[in-house]
Amino acid sequence: MSGTAEVPAKTVLIVDDDAAAMAAAVAGAGLVQPPSEMLAAAISSKELEAVLAGFAPEPPRLWLLKRRFAASDMDPDTGASHHR
């Protein structure tokens, strides 16, 4: 199959968190597209089933790593990091 097709769908649930999307999908709320690393265990255990896998986008080639700071690195009054 080539080209694109529009499929009208009524949105009933919108989340901005991959864990919430996964929980909704496992509960039967519909289709989700979180990172594949999150899906692997649920698909292996048959909690979820992969559909439309041939239409999945390429994984991102850019990863953002966030440094975690200890509580002692934070300003107790503002919560801001002492690191710049």
N, C-alpha and C positions, 0 to 999 in steps of 0.2 A: 504494500500500500504506500502510495506517495502523496505528497501534498499535505494540506491541512484541512481540518473539518471543525466547525464550531458545533458544540453540543450545548444546547440551552440547559441550564441547571438552576434550580432554586436553592440559594444559600440559606441555611437555617442555623449554622453555627460557625462563628469566626473566632479563632484563638490566635494569640501571638506568641505562643510558647510550644516548642516541639513536644515536651512531655505531656502537655495538655492535649495536643493533637493525637498523640499516641493513645492516651487514656480514652479519648472519645472514640477512636477507631476500634479499639479493643471492645468498647462497650456497644459497638454497632452503629455509631453515628454516621459513618460514611467513609469516603476516601480521604487519605492524607498523603502528604509528600514530605515527611521529615527526612533528615539525613539518613542515608542507607545504614550507617553504623547503628542507629537506633532501631531499625527495622529487623536486623538480622536475627536476633533472638526470638522476636515475636513470630517471624515467619518460620524459623526452625521448629518452634514449639506448636505450630499450626494455630496460634492465636489469631494471626493475620495471614492473608493470602495476597501474593503479589498479583496485581492486574495491570495491564497496559505497560508491562516492563519494557517492551520494545520502543516506547515513546518517552522513556525517562530521559531527562536532560543529562549532559555530561556532568560529572562531579566538579565542584569548584577547584581551581588550581591554586587558590590563595587561601591561606589559613591564618587566622588571627590568634595569637597566643597572648594571654593576659597574665601578667605577673601577679602572683598572690602575695600580699603583705601580711606580716604578723600583726596582731593587735598592738604590739609595742611600737609599730611603725606609724600608727595613726595618732592624730591630734585628738585627745580625749574630749575637747570641747566641740570641735567641728566635724570630726570623723574623717577629715582630709588626710591624705598621705603626706608624710614628710619628704617623700621622694619626688623628684621632678624629672 
